[in-house]
Amino acid sequence: MNTMFYLIFSLFLLRGLFQIFEGGSWTLGWFSILFSIAGLVCLIRKYNQKYLSGFLILLLITFMISH
């Protein structure tokens, strides 16, 4: 399960970087980068799963706003 979270948060980090370098919305790109880094930090420090799911929900809301 943690491997899936690592993959999801890493892909959102890459997506945020790509969005900034392609000239997309800076705000949504930075939100995506910020929440994915926070999720990765929670994974590395082995925080409770509720924090991971909270950051994942914020990332998905950011993704839905950008589309």
PDB file as gemmi writes it, atoms N, CA and C in Angstrom:
CRYST1    1.000    1.000    1.000  90.00  90.00  90.00 P 1                      
ATOM      1  N   MET A   1       0.825  -1.187   0.000  1.00  0.00           N  
ATOM      2  CA  MET A   1       0.000   0.000   0.000  1.00  0.00           C  
ATOM      3  C   MET A   1       0.873   1.256   0.000  1.00  0.00           C  
ATOM      4  N   ASN A   2       1.954   1.228   0.755  1.00  0.00           N  
ATOM      5  CA  ASN A   2       2.842   2.393   0.786  1.00  0.00           C  
ATOM      6  C   ASN A   2       3.495   2.627  -0.573  1.00  0.00           C  
ATOM      7  N   THR A   3       3.758   1.556  -1.307  1.00  0.00           N  
ATOM      8  CA  THR A   3       4.351   1.702  -2.627  1.00  0.00           C  
ATOM      9  C   THR A   3       3.404   2.455  -3.553  1.00  0.00           C  
ATOM     10  N   MET A   4       2.122   2.173  -3.434  1.00  0.00           N  
ATOM     11  CA  MET A   4       1.137   2.877  -4.246  1.00  0.00           C  
ATOM     12  C   MET A   4       1.092   4.360  -3.871  1.00  0.00           C  
ATOM     13  N   PHE A   5       1.165   4.658  -2.584  1.00  0.00           N  
ATOM     14  CA  PHE A   5       1.183   6.057  -2.155  1.00  0.00           C  
ATOM     15  C   PHE A   5       2.438   6.771  -2.653  1.00  0.00           C  
ATOM     16  N   TYR A   6       3.590   6.100  -2.584  1.00  0.00           N  
ATOM     17  CA  TYR A   6       4.817   6.695  -3.123  1.00  0.00           C  
ATOM     18  C   TYR A   6       4.655   7.019  -4.606  1.00  0.00           C  
ATOM     19  N   LEU A   7       4.060   6.109  -5.340  1.00  0.00           N  
ATOM     20  CA  LEU A   7       3.860   6.310  -6.768  1.00  0.00           C  
ATOM     21  C   LEU A   7       2.912   7.473  -7.041  1.00  0.00           C  
ATOM     22  N   ILE A   8       1.816   7.527  -6.335  1.00  0.00           N  
ATOM     23  CA  ILE A   8       0.831   8.593  -6.550  1.00  0.00           C  
ATOM     24  C   ILE A   8       1.414   9.956  -6.221  1.00  0.00           C  
ATOM     25  N   PHE A   9       2.058  10.066  -5.055  1.00  0.00           N  
ATOM     26  CA  PHE A   9       2.609  11.367  -4.668  1.00  0.00           C  
ATOM     27  C   PHE A   9       3.759  11.780  -5.586  1.00  0.00           C  
ATOM     28  N   SER A  10       4.559  10.828  -6.045  1.00  0.00           N  
ATOM     29  CA  SER A  10       5.648  11.159  -6.972  1.00  0.00           C  
ATOM     30  C   SER A  10       5.109  11.625  -8.316  1.00  0.00           C  
ATOM     31  N   LEU A  11       4.057  10.971  -8.798  1.00  0.00           N  
ATOM     32  CA  LEU A  11       3.467  11.389 -10.072  1.00  0.00           C  
ATOM     33  C   LEU A  11       2.847  12.778  -9.979  1.00  0.00           C  
ATOM     34  N   PHE A  12       2.221  13.087  -8.853  1.00  0.00           N  
ATOM     35  CA  PHE A  12       1.670  14.429  -8.688  1.00  0.00           C  
ATOM     36  C   PHE A  12       2.782  15.471  -8.572  1.00  0.00           C  
ATOM     37  N   LEU A  13       3.905  15.098  -7.984  1.00  0.00           N  
ATOM     38  CA  LEU A  13       5.045  16.016  -7.921  1.00  0.00           C  
ATOM     39  C   LEU A  13       5.557  16.307  -9.330  1.00  0.00           C  
ATOM     40  N   LEU A  14       5.714  15.274 -10.127  1.00  0.00           N  
ATOM     41  CA  LEU A  14       6.156  15.465 -11.506  1.00  0.00           C  
ATOM     42  C   LEU A  14       5.131  16.254 -12.317  1.00  0.00           C  
ATOM     43  N   ARG A  15       3.856  16.000 -12.064  1.00  0.00           N  
ATOM     44  CA  ARG A  15       2.806  16.724 -12.767  1.00  0.00           C  
ATOM     45  C   ARG A  15       2.844  18.216 -12.425  1.00  0.00           C  
ATOM     46  N   GLY A  16       3.070  18.541 -11.161  1.00  0.00           N  
ATOM     47  CA  GLY A  16       3.163  19.940 -10.759  1.00  0.00           C  
ATOM     48  C   GLY A  16       4.357  20.638 -11.388  1.00  0.00           C  
ATOM     49  N   LEU A  17       5.488  19.947 -11.415  1.00  0.00           N  
ATOM     50  CA  LEU A  17       6.677  20.527 -12.054  1.00  0.00           C  
ATOM     51  C   LEU A  17       6.451  20.722 -13.543  1.00  0.00           C  
ATOM     52  N   PHE A  18       5.851  19.729 -14.185  1.00  0.00           N  
ATOM     53  CA  PHE A  18       5.571  19.826 -15.610  1.00  0.00           C  
ATOM     54  C   PHE A  18       4.601  20.965 -15.899  1.00  0.00           C  
ATOM     55  N   GLN A  19       3.607  21.148 -15.040  1.00  0.00           N  
ATOM     56  CA  GLN A  19       2.621  22.204 -15.243  1.00  0.00           C  
ATOM     57  C   GLN A  19       3.272  23.588 -15.131  1.00  0.00           C  
ATOM     58  N   ILE A  20       4.204  23.741 -14.219  1.00  0.00           N  
ATOM     59  CA  ILE A  20       4.881  25.031 -14.069  1.00  0.00           C  
ATOM     60  C   ILE A  20       5.787  25.304 -15.267  1.00  0.00           C  
ATOM     61  N   PHE A  21       6.546  24.286 -15.713  1.00  0.00           N  
ATOM     62  CA  PHE A  21       7.473  24.494 -16.818  1.00  0.00           C  
ATOM     63  C   PHE A  21       6.774  24.621 -18.167  1.00  0.00           C  
ATOM     64  N   GLU A  22       5.570  24.103 -18.290  1.00  0.00           N  
ATOM     65  CA  GLU A  22       4.819  24.224 -19.534  1.00  0.00           C  
ATOM     66  C   GLU A  22       4.062  25.543 -19.625  1.00  0.00           C  
ATOM     67  N   GLY A  23       4.032  26.311 -18.573  1.00  0.00           N  
ATOM     68  CA  GLY A  23       3.359  27.598 -18.596  1.00  0.00           C  
ATOM     69  C   GLY A  23       1.900  27.522 -18.189  1.00  0.00           C  
ATOM     70  N   GLY A  24       1.546  26.499 -17.444  1.00  0.00           N  
ATOM     71  CA  GLY A  24       0.175  26.368 -16.957  1.00  0.00           C  
ATOM     72  C   GLY A  24      -0.054  27.259 -15.749  1.00  0.00           C  
ATOM     73  N   SER A  25      -1.045  26.914 -14.980  1.00  0.00           N  
ATOM     74  CA  SER A  25      -1.385  27.692 -13.795  1.00  0.00           C  
ATOM     75  C   SER A  25      -0.309  27.508 -12.720  1.00  0.00           C  
ATOM     76  N   TRP A  26       0.293  28.611 -12.325  1.00  0.00           N  
ATOM     77  CA  TRP A  26       1.340  28.535 -11.312  1.00  0.00           C  
ATOM     78  C   TRP A  26       0.771  28.139  -9.956  1.00  0.00           C  
ATOM     79  N   THR A  27      -0.398  28.650  -9.629  1.00  0.00           N  
ATOM     80  CA  THR A  27      -0.996  28.369  -8.325  1.00  0.00           C  
ATOM     81  C   THR A  27      -1.303  26.889  -8.183  1.00  0.00           C  
ATOM     82  N   LEU A  28      -1.939  26.301  -9.181  1.00  0.00           N  
ATOM     83  CA  LEU A  28      -2.269  24.881  -9.104  1.00  0.00           C  
ATOM     84  C   LEU A  28      -1.020  24.019  -9.159  1.00  0.00           C  
ATOM     85  N   GLY A  29      -0.018  24.449  -9.913  1.00  0.00           N  
ATOM     86  CA  GLY A  29       1.240  23.714  -9.967  1.00  0.00           C  
ATOM     87  C   GLY A  29       1.937  23.697  -8.617  1.00  0.00           C  
ATOM     88  N   TRP A  30       1.990  24.852  -7.967  1.00  0.00           N  
ATOM     89  CA  TRP A  30       2.642  24.922  -6.653  1.00  0.00           C  
ATOM     90  C   TRP A  30       1.851  24.176  -5.584  1.00  0.00           C  
ATOM     91  N   PHE A  31       0.503  24.239  -5.656  1.00  0.00           N  
ATOM     92  CA  PHE A  31      -0.303  23.453  -4.711  1.00  0.00           C  
ATOM     93  C   PHE A  31      -0.033  21.969  -4.884  1.00  0.00           C  
ATOM     94  N   SER A  32       0.058  21.533  -6.120  1.00  0.00           N  
ATOM     95  CA  SER A  32       0.325  20.127  -6.397  1.00  0.00           C  
ATOM     96  C   SER A  32       1.693  19.715  -5.861  1.00  0.00           C  
ATOM     97  N   ILE A  33       2.684  20.552  -6.066  1.00  0.00           N  
ATOM     98  CA  ILE A  33       4.032  20.263  -5.575  1.00  0.00           C  
ATOM     99  C   ILE A  33       4.054  20.252  -4.049  1.00  0.00           C  
ATOM    100  N   LEU A  34       3.435  21.241  -3.436  1.00  0.00           N  
ATOM    101  CA  LEU A  34       3.435  21.360  -1.978  1.00  0.00           C  
ATOM    102  C   LEU A  34       2.748  20.166  -1.309  1.00  0.00           C  
ATOM    103  N   PHE A  35       1.555  19.796  -1.795  1.00  0.00           N  
ATOM    104  CA  PHE A  35       0.823  18.701  -1.174  1.00  0.00           C  
ATOM    105  C   PHE A  35       1.500  17.351  -1.434  1.00  0.00           C  
ATOM    106  N   SER A  36       2.131  17.192  -2.587  1.00  0.00           N  
ATOM    107  CA  SER A  36       2.815  15.926  -2.843  1.00  0.00           C  
ATOM    108  C   SER A  36       4.070  15.790  -1.990  1.00  0.00           C  
ATOM    109  N   ILE A  37       4.792  16.874  -1.785  1.00  0.00           N  
ATOM    110  CA  ILE A  37       5.964  16.823  -0.903  1.00  0.00           C  
ATOM    111  C   ILE A  37       5.535  16.543   0.533  1.00  0.00           C  
ATOM    112  N   ALA A  38       4.442  17.175   0.966  1.00  0.00           N  
ATOM    113  CA  ALA A  38       3.939  16.914   2.316  1.00  0.00           C  
ATOM    114  C   ALA A  38       3.512  15.458   2.472  1.00  0.00           C  
ATOM    115  N   GLY A  39       2.885  14.892   1.439  1.00  0.00           N  
ATOM    116  CA  GLY A  39       2.506  13.483   1.483  1.00  0.00           C  
ATOM    117  C   GLY A  39       3.711  12.560   1.522  1.00  0.00           C  
ATOM    118  N   LEU A  40       4.743  12.889   0.758  1.00  0.00           N  
ATOM    119  CA  LEU A  40       5.967  12.077   0.779  1.00  0.00           C  
ATOM    120  C   LEU A  40       6.665  12.156   2.129  1.00  0.00           C  
ATOM    121  N   VAL A  41       6.663  13.336   2.743  1.00  0.00           N  
ATOM    122  CA  VAL A  41       7.259  13.476   4.077  1.00  0.00           C  
ATOM    123  C   VAL A  41       6.499  12.626   5.087  1.00  0.00           C  
ATOM    124  N   CYS A  42       5.169  12.630   4.993  1.00  0.00           N  
ATOM    125  CA  CYS A  42       4.365  11.791   5.894  1.00  0.00           C  
ATOM    126  C   CYS A  42       4.643  10.308   5.678  1.00  0.00           C  
ATOM    127  N   LEU A  43       4.885   9.924   4.437  1.00  0.00           N  
ATOM    128  CA  LEU A  43       5.220   8.525   4.158  1.00  0.00           C  
ATOM    129  C   LEU A  43       6.575   8.146   4.731  1.00  0.00           C  
ATOM    130  N   ILE A  44       7.545   9.023   4.553  1.00  0.00           N  
ATOM    131  CA  ILE A  44       8.897   8.731   5.026  1.00  0.00           C  
ATOM    132  C   ILE A  44       8.948   8.671   6.545  1.00  0.00           C  
ATOM    133  N   ARG A  45       8.244   9.592   7.197  1.00  0.00           N  
ATOM    134  CA  ARG A  45       8.256   9.624   8.661  1.00  0.00           C  
ATOM    135  C   ARG A  45       7.224   8.696   9.292  1.00  0.00           C  
ATOM    136  N   LYS A  46       6.469   7.974   8.459  1.00  0.00           N  
ATOM    137  CA  LYS A  46       5.494   6.969   8.891  1.00  0.00           C  
ATOM    138  C   LYS A  46       4.435   7.544   9.832  1.00  0.00           C  
ATOM    139  N   TYR A  47       3.845   8.660   9.378  1.00  0.00           N  
ATOM    140  CA  TYR A  47       2.737   9.234  10.116  1.00  0.00           C  
ATOM    141  C   TYR A  47       1.483   8.389   9.925  1.00  0.00           C  
ATOM    142  N   ASN A  48       0.453   8.747  10.616  1.00  0.00           N  
ATOM    143  CA  ASN A  48      -0.804   8.027  10.556  1.00  0.00           C  
ATOM    144  C   ASN A  48      -1.416   8.113   9.150  1.00  0.00           C  
ATOM    145  N   GLN A  49      -2.189   7.110   8.768  1.00  0.00           N  
ATOM    146  CA  GLN A  49      -2.769   7.047   7.428  1.00  0.00           C  
ATOM    147  C   GLN A  49      -3.781   8.168   7.181  1.00  0.00           C  
ATOM    148  N   LYS A  50      -4.368   8.737   8.212  1.00  0.00           N  
ATOM    149  CA  LYS A  50      -5.339   9.799   7.997  1.00  0.00           C  
ATOM    150  C   LYS A  50      -4.683  11.046   7.419  1.00  0.00           C  
ATOM    151  N   TYR A  51      -3.423  11.294   7.744  1.00  0.00           N  
ATOM    152  CA  TYR A  51      -2.724  12.428   7.163  1.00  0.00           C  
ATOM    153  C   TYR A  51      -2.439  12.188   5.682  1.00  0.00           C  
ATOM    154  N   LEU A  52      -2.068  10.953   5.348  1.00  0.00           N  
ATOM    155  CA  LEU A  52      -1.825  10.622   3.944  1.00  0.00           C  
ATOM    156  C   LEU A  52      -3.088  10.774   3.121  1.00  0.00           C  
ATOM    157  N   SER A  53      -4.190  10.297   3.644  1.00  0.00           N  
ATOM    158  CA  SER A  53      -5.440  10.398   2.892  1.00  0.00           C  
ATOM    159  C   SER A  53      -5.889  11.854   2.776  1.00  0.00           C  
ATOM    160  N   GLY A  54      -5.607  12.662   3.781  1.00  0.00           N  
ATOM    161  CA  GLY A  54      -5.941  14.082   3.709  1.00  0.00           C  
ATOM    162  C   GLY A  54      -5.169  14.790   2.612  1.00  0.00           C  
ATOM    163  N   PHE A  55      -3.858  14.521   2.525  1.00  0.00           N  
ATOM    164  CA  PHE A  55      -3.062  15.128   1.462  1.00  0.00           C  
ATOM    165  C   PHE A  55      -3.468  14.593   0.094  1.00  0.00           C  
ATOM    166  N   LEU A  56      -3.853  13.330   0.038  1.00  0.00           N  
ATOM    167  CA  LEU A  56      -4.299  12.762  -1.231  1.00  0.00           C  
ATOM    168  C   LEU A  56      -5.607  13.404  -1.694  1.00  0.00           C  
ATOM    169  N   ILE A  57      -6.507  13.658  -0.768  1.00  0.00           N  
ATOM    170  CA  ILE A  57      -7.761  14.337  -1.120  1.00  0.00           C  
ATOM    171  C   ILE A  57      -7.475  15.753  -1.610  1.00  0.00           C  
ATOM    172  N   LEU A  58      -6.560  16.456  -0.964  1.00  0.00           N  
ATOM    173  CA  LEU A  58      -6.201  17.806  -1.423  1.00  0.00           C  
ATOM    174  C   LEU A  58      -5.584  17.777  -2.820  1.00  0.00           C  
ATOM    175  N   LEU A  59      -4.764  16.761  -3.089  1.00  0.00           N  
ATOM    176  CA  LEU A  59      -4.185  16.633  -4.420  1.00  0.00           C  
ATOM    177  C   LEU A  59      -5.250  16.345  -5.466  1.00  0.00           C  
ATOM    178  N   LEU A  60      -6.194  15.497  -5.139  1.00  0.00           N  
ATOM    179  CA  LEU A  60      -7.238  15.180  -6.097  1.00  0.00           C  
ATOM    180  C   LEU A  60      -8.154  16.380  -6.356  1.00  0.00           C  
ATOM    181  N   ILE A  61      -8.406  17.183  -5.334  1.00  0.00           N  
ATOM    182  CA  ILE A  61      -9.183  18.410  -5.535  1.00  0.00           C  
ATOM    183  C   ILE A  61      -8.416  19.373  -6.434  1.00  0.00           C  
ATOM    184  N   THR A  62      -7.119  19.502  -6.216  1.00  0.00           N  
ATOM    185  CA  THR A  62      -6.292  20.354  -7.081  1.00  0.00           C  
ATOM    186  C   THR A  62      -6.316  19.854  -8.515  1.00  0.00           C  
ATOM    187  N   PHE A  63      -6.258  18.549  -8.683  1.00  0.00           N  
ATOM    188  CA  PHE A  63      -6.315  17.952 -10.019  1.00  0.00           C  
ATOM    189  C   PHE A  63      -7.650  18.221 -10.694  1.00  0.00           C  
ATOM    190  N   MET A  64      -8.730  18.107  -9.939  1.00  0.00           N  
ATOM    191  CA  MET A  64     -10.054  18.340 -10.511  1.00  0.00           C  
ATOM    192  C   MET A  64     -10.247  19.815 -10.874  1.00  0.00           C  
ATOM    193  N   ILE A  65      -9.693  20.719 -10.104  1.00  0.00           N  
ATOM    194  CA  ILE A  65      -9.811  22.150 -10.408  1.00  0.00           C  
ATOM    195  C   ILE A  65      -9.044  22.478 -11.696  1.00  0.00           C  
ATOM    196  N   SER A  66      -7.915  21.833 -11.895  1.00  0.00           N  
ATOM    197  CA  SER A  66      -7.089  22.160 -13.055  1.00  0.00           C  
ATOM    198  C   SER A  66      -7.649  21.602 -14.356  1.00  0.00           C  
ATOM    199  N   HIS A  67      -8.586  20.705 -14.270  1.00  0.00           N  
ATOM    200  CA  HIS A  67      -9.198  20.161 -15.499  1.00  0.00           C  
ATOM    201  C   HIS A  67     -10.580  20.643 -15.592  1.00  0.00           C  
TER     202      HIS A  67                                                      
END                                                                             
